[in-house]
Amino acid sequence: MNRFVFALLALALVVLPGCRRQSGSDRTKVVVSIFPVYDLARRVAGPDADVTLLLQPGKNEHTFDPTPRDIEEVAKAKLGVMVGLGLDPWMEKLMKDAAPKARVLKVGDRVPTIPIKDEAIGEEEAHAAAGGKDDDDHDHEKGAPDPHVWLDPQRARLIVKQLAEELSRVDAAHAGGYRQRAAEIEDSLEKLDKEIEDKTKAWKLKSFVTFHGSFGYFADRYKLKIVAVIEPYPGTTPDGKYIKKVIDVVGKQQIPALFSEPQLDPRPAKVIADEAKKPLDVLDPIGGVGDRDSYEKTLRYDVAVLGKYLGGA
């Protein structure tokens, strides 16, 4: 019996008639899958709702296994917020099993999307070299909608608006507060977008290699080009043939540095960086730790890291 099933059974015992815990509060409860969306949600909620993050910073959204405590939190929720588009399917299952009457907001369905693009080294060869992975990880299949929508501040503004509307539906008494805070956050994101646009325009180099296919929306918004992805299928280590192709691209395109991500095993990136004799730094698409404890700080961190190598720092 896996941990998820065990936790659901434990929850059922807790909420049997006559055994149900009293919450002690009628406050609206919201659960969110990943940190960047959680940060926006908690700020829209303000003092009027309790927002809980399920996937803790630093963890991999592709392999998350909810704990009994996570399931208890979900069972109390009136609203569940997830990205969708194949990024966090565990969240959808969790909501159906533990809170079937709660509303669910899939932010990826509420913003314009772009498809997963071919890697510069060739999608078919990339797929074969990465182990020919064909499963339910739809966020990384060629042509599927890219789920990393939050990495464009303009789309994040649309997400904030949708958060305010969904919160207003489940808690109409505080709708005015939700919408007012959302408008303030939208202004903050508009300023962030202009700030990043000004910096990226000044960069001398426009091409870079990412560890994971996370930065497509960021690159699209700021007219940058991702010329290769080190690990196109998360959790599947690329083989020697694929690595050689990435190294060739790094050399031909004069890529100044390579990047790992905090949520994934950095070893494939280190192998390529060592072989190509390039520095290895860290880009963070999720944030939530250290100096990246807000949406804006996370994007500013990534811009600063990229700027060191692309010429805009």
PLY file of the C-alpha trace (Angstrom):
ply
format ascii 1.0
element vertex 313
property float x
property float y
property float z
element edge 312
property int vertex1
property int vertex2
end_header
0.00 0.00 0.00
1.60 3.30 -1.05
1.77 6.30 1.23
-0.92 8.20 -0.65
-3.52 5.44 -0.21
-2.56 4.95 3.43
-2.96 8.64 4.09
-6.43 8.69 2.55
-7.50 5.80 4.77
-6.15 7.61 7.81
-8.07 10.73 6.82
-11.28 8.73 6.45
-10.96 7.52 10.04
-10.47 11.09 11.22
-13.61 12.38 9.53
-16.03 9.53 10.31
-19.35 10.75 11.76
-18.90 11.56 15.41
-15.12 11.81 15.00
-14.83 14.89 12.81
-12.43 17.51 14.10
-13.70 20.99 14.69
-11.74 23.59 12.76
-12.54 26.35 15.21
-12.80 28.78 12.32
-15.01 29.45 9.34
-12.19 31.17 7.46
-11.82 30.24 3.82
-9.03 27.73 3.31
-7.04 27.46 0.08
-4.40 24.93 -0.95
-1.87 25.59 -3.71
0.48 23.20 -5.49
3.71 25.18 -6.08
5.42 28.21 -4.53
5.20 30.93 -7.22
1.43 30.52 -7.52
1.16 30.16 -3.74
2.97 33.47 -3.21
0.53 35.27 -5.50
-2.45 33.50 -3.91
-1.50 34.32 -0.32
-1.06 37.98 -1.21
-4.44 38.15 -2.92
-5.98 36.36 0.08
-4.42 38.76 2.58
-6.06 38.54 6.02
-9.31 37.10 4.66
-8.31 33.50 3.85
-5.74 30.90 4.92
-3.50 29.68 2.10
-1.38 26.53 2.41
1.49 25.47 0.14
1.60 21.72 -0.55
4.87 21.25 -2.46
7.56 22.67 -0.21
10.34 24.73 -1.87
13.23 22.67 -3.16
11.08 19.61 -3.87
10.43 18.26 -7.37
6.90 18.89 -8.62
7.14 15.82 -10.87
7.67 13.31 -8.05
5.71 14.78 -5.15
4.07 12.29 -2.78
1.51 13.92 -0.43
1.75 13.20 3.29
-1.21 12.51 5.60
-0.95 16.09 6.83
-1.14 17.40 3.26
-4.29 15.38 2.69
-5.86 16.74 5.89
-5.13 20.28 4.71
-6.70 19.59 1.33
-9.80 18.10 2.96
-10.47 21.44 4.67
-10.07 23.52 1.52
-12.81 25.36 -0.33
-10.44 26.14 -3.20
-7.52 24.25 -4.69
-5.12 26.09 -6.99
-2.80 24.23 -9.37
-0.99 24.91 -12.61
-2.47 22.08 -14.64
-1.23 21.38 -18.19
0.38 18.19 -16.90
2.70 19.86 -14.39
1.01 18.82 -11.12
-1.45 15.97 -11.83
-1.00 14.75 -8.25
-2.84 17.88 -7.12
-5.88 17.12 -9.25
-6.07 13.58 -7.86
-5.64 14.90 -4.34
-8.50 17.38 -4.74
-10.84 14.72 -6.19
-10.06 12.25 -3.41
-9.88 14.53 -0.37
-12.02 17.57 -1.29
-14.41 16.59 -4.09
-16.77 19.51 -3.39
-14.06 22.19 -3.44
-13.52 24.46 -6.42
-10.35 23.91 -8.45
-8.52 26.62 -10.34
-6.05 25.46 -12.99
-4.18 28.64 -13.77
-2.60 27.17 -16.89
-6.08 26.94 -18.43
-6.74 30.65 -17.81
-3.80 32.17 -19.69
-2.53 31.98 -23.30
-0.09 29.10 -23.72
2.76 28.32 -26.06
3.71 24.79 -27.16
6.82 22.92 -26.14
9.34 23.76 -28.84
11.87 21.55 -30.56
15.31 21.61 -29.00
18.02 22.99 -31.27
19.77 19.62 -31.16
16.76 17.84 -32.66
13.66 16.64 -30.85
13.64 13.07 -32.16
17.27 12.50 -31.27
16.73 14.17 -27.92
13.82 11.85 -27.18
15.77 8.74 -28.10
18.91 9.77 -26.23
16.91 10.66 -23.13
15.48 7.15 -22.96
12.45 7.47 -25.24
10.22 8.46 -22.36
6.52 8.18 -23.18
4.30 8.50 -20.13
1.85 10.92 -18.60
4.44 13.70 -18.23
2.60 15.68 -20.90
4.22 18.97 -19.99
7.37 17.84 -21.77
5.94 16.27 -24.92
6.69 18.08 -28.17
3.75 20.27 -29.17
1.95 20.05 -25.81
1.23 23.32 -23.99
4.21 24.43 -21.91
2.97 24.48 -18.28
5.54 26.97 -16.90
3.19 29.90 -17.46
4.11 31.82 -14.30
7.59 32.72 -15.61
6.11 35.54 -17.69
4.98 38.41 -15.44
2.27 39.39 -17.91
0.71 35.95 -17.60
1.23 36.14 -13.84
-0.96 39.27 -13.88
-3.74 37.23 -15.49
-3.25 34.53 -12.86
-3.65 37.11 -10.10
-6.91 38.33 -11.61
-8.22 34.76 -11.77
-7.18 34.12 -8.16
-9.20 37.13 -7.03
-12.27 35.99 -8.96
-12.13 32.41 -7.64
-11.62 33.59 -4.08
-14.57 35.92 -4.52
-16.73 32.99 -5.63
-15.96 30.90 -2.55
-15.95 33.87 -0.16
-18.20 36.61 -1.53
-18.14 38.52 1.76
-14.51 39.51 1.15
-14.64 39.93 -2.63
-13.81 43.63 -2.45
-10.62 42.97 -0.51
-9.51 40.19 -2.85
-9.99 42.37 -5.92
-8.32 45.39 -4.39
-5.22 43.42 -3.39
-5.14 41.75 -6.80
-5.08 45.15 -8.49
-2.13 46.20 -6.31
-0.24 43.01 -7.14
-0.94 43.48 -10.84
0.67 46.91 -10.63
3.72 45.38 -8.95
4.00 42.76 -11.69
3.64 45.39 -14.40
6.61 47.26 -12.92
8.59 44.01 -12.66
7.89 43.22 -16.30
9.12 46.64 -17.45
12.22 46.32 -15.25
13.11 42.92 -16.73
12.38 44.10 -20.26
14.75 47.05 -19.89
17.53 44.81 -18.56
17.18 42.03 -21.10
17.13 44.49 -24.01
20.60 45.63 -22.94
22.10 42.14 -22.93
24.67 41.55 -25.65
23.94 37.82 -25.85
20.44 36.48 -26.32
20.94 32.68 -26.38
21.26 30.33 -23.44
20.97 26.66 -22.47
18.57 25.62 -19.71
18.71 22.55 -17.50
14.99 21.79 -17.74
12.34 23.12 -20.11
11.17 25.73 -17.62
12.06 29.07 -19.16
10.16 29.01 -22.45
7.69 31.74 -21.47
10.45 33.87 -19.99
12.50 33.57 -23.20
9.47 34.23 -25.38
8.46 37.33 -23.44
11.92 38.91 -23.48
13.00 37.83 -26.99
15.66 35.39 -25.84
16.49 32.02 -27.38
16.89 28.67 -25.63
19.20 26.70 -27.93
19.25 23.43 -25.95
17.85 21.76 -22.86
20.19 19.59 -20.78
17.49 17.30 -19.36
14.41 17.52 -21.62
12.65 14.72 -19.71
12.90 15.43 -15.95
14.28 12.57 -13.92
15.68 10.83 -17.01
19.43 11.29 -17.24
20.54 11.97 -20.84
23.02 9.52 -22.33
26.47 10.22 -23.76
25.22 10.81 -27.29
22.75 13.45 -26.16
25.33 15.11 -23.90
27.78 15.33 -26.82
25.14 17.08 -28.93
24.50 19.62 -26.18
28.25 20.23 -25.82
28.47 20.82 -29.58
25.67 23.38 -29.38
27.35 25.09 -26.43
30.55 25.43 -28.44
28.99 26.50 -31.74
26.64 29.01 -30.13
29.36 30.32 -27.79
27.15 29.77 -24.76
28.94 31.44 -21.80
27.57 29.30 -18.93
25.32 26.40 -18.01
22.68 26.17 -15.31
21.20 23.63 -12.94
17.94 23.99 -11.00
17.48 23.53 -7.23
14.58 21.09 -7.64
16.46 18.63 -9.87
19.65 16.55 -9.74
22.43 18.85 -11.02
24.82 16.08 -12.09
23.92 16.08 -15.82
24.54 19.84 -15.95
27.85 19.46 -14.11
29.03 16.78 -16.54
28.35 19.04 -19.52
29.78 22.14 -17.83
33.00 20.30 -16.97
33.32 18.83 -20.45
32.59 22.17 -22.15
34.78 24.04 -19.63
31.97 26.45 -18.79
30.89 27.81 -15.40
27.85 26.18 -13.80
25.33 28.44 -12.06
21.76 28.02 -10.80
18.49 29.26 -12.26
15.40 28.79 -10.11
11.97 28.56 -11.77
10.14 27.93 -8.48
11.76 29.95 -5.67
10.51 29.99 -2.10
13.87 29.76 -0.33
16.45 32.24 0.95
16.50 35.45 -1.04
13.83 34.03 -3.39
10.93 34.14 -0.93
8.52 35.96 -3.26
7.53 35.77 -6.90
9.25 39.05 -7.76
12.44 38.17 -5.90
12.65 34.84 -7.71
12.45 36.43 -11.14
14.90 39.16 -10.17
17.29 36.46 -8.98
17.04 34.65 -12.33
17.54 37.88 -14.27
20.63 38.70 -12.20
22.10 35.24 -12.78
21.46 35.33 -16.53
22.69 38.90 -16.70
26.11 37.89 -15.35
26.69 35.79 -18.45
24.59 37.41 -21.17
25.96 40.88 -20.51
23.17 42.73 -18.78
24.20 42.65 -15.12
0 1
1 2
2 3
3 4
4 5
5 6
6 7
7 8
8 9
9 10
10 11
11 12
12 13
13 14
14 15
15 16
16 17
17 18
18 19
19 20
20 21
21 22
22 23
23 24
24 25
25 26
26 27
27 28
28 29
29 30
30 31
31 32
32 33
33 34
34 35
35 36
36 37
37 38
38 39
39 40
40 41
41 42
42 43
43 44
44 45
45 46
46 47
47 48
48 49
49 50
50 51
51 52
52 53
53 54
54 55
55 56
56 57
57 58
58 59
59 60
60 61
61 62
62 63
63 64
64 65
65 66
66 67
67 68
68 69
69 70
70 71
71 72
72 73
73 74
74 75
75 76
76 77
77 78
78 79
79 80
80 81
81 82
82 83
83 84
84 85
85 86
86 87
87 88
88 89
89 90
90 91
91 92
92 93
93 94
94 95
95 96
96 97
97 98
98 99
99 100
100 101
101 102
102 103
103 104
104 105
105 106
106 107
107 108
108 109
109 110
110 111
111 112
112 113
113 114
114 115
115 116
116 117
117 118
118 119
119 120
120 121
121 122
122 123
123 124
124 125
125 126
126 127
127 128
128 129
129 130
130 131
131 132
132 133
133 134
134 135
135 136
136 137
137 138
138 139
139 140
140 141
141 142
142 143
143 144
144 145
145 146
146 147
147 148
148 149
149 150
150 151
151 152
152 153
153 154
154 155
155 156
156 157
157 158
158 159
159 160
160 161
161 162
162 163
163 164
164 165
165 166
166 167
167 168
168 169
169 170
170 171
171 172
172 173
173 174
174 175
175 176
176 177
177 178
178 179
179 180
180 181
181 182
182 183
183 184
184 185
185 186
186 187
187 188
188 189
189 190
190 191
191 192
192 193
193 194
194 195
195 196
196 197
197 198
198 199
199 200
200 201
201 202
202 203
203 204
204 205
205 206
206 207
207 208
208 209
209 210
210 211
211 212
212 213
213 214
214 215
215 216
216 217
217 218
218 219
219 220
220 221
221 222
222 223
223 224
224 225
225 226
226 227
227 228
228 229
229 230
230 231
231 232
232 233
233 234
234 235
235 236
236 237
237 238
238 239
239 240
240 241
241 242
242 243
243 244
244 245
245 246
246 247
247 248
248 249
249 250
250 251
251 252
252 253
253 254
254 255
255 256
256 257
257 258
258 259
259 260
260 261
261 262
262 263
263 264
264 265
265 266
266 267
267 268
268 269
269 270
270 271
271 272
272 273
273 274
274 275
275 276
276 277
277 278
278 279
279 280
280 281
281 282
282 283
283 284
284 285
285 286
286 287
287 288
288 289
289 290
290 291
291 292
292 293
293 294
294 295
295 296
296 297
297 298
298 299
299 300
300 301
301 302
302 303
303 304
304 305
305 306
306 307
307 308
308 309
309 310
310 311
311 312
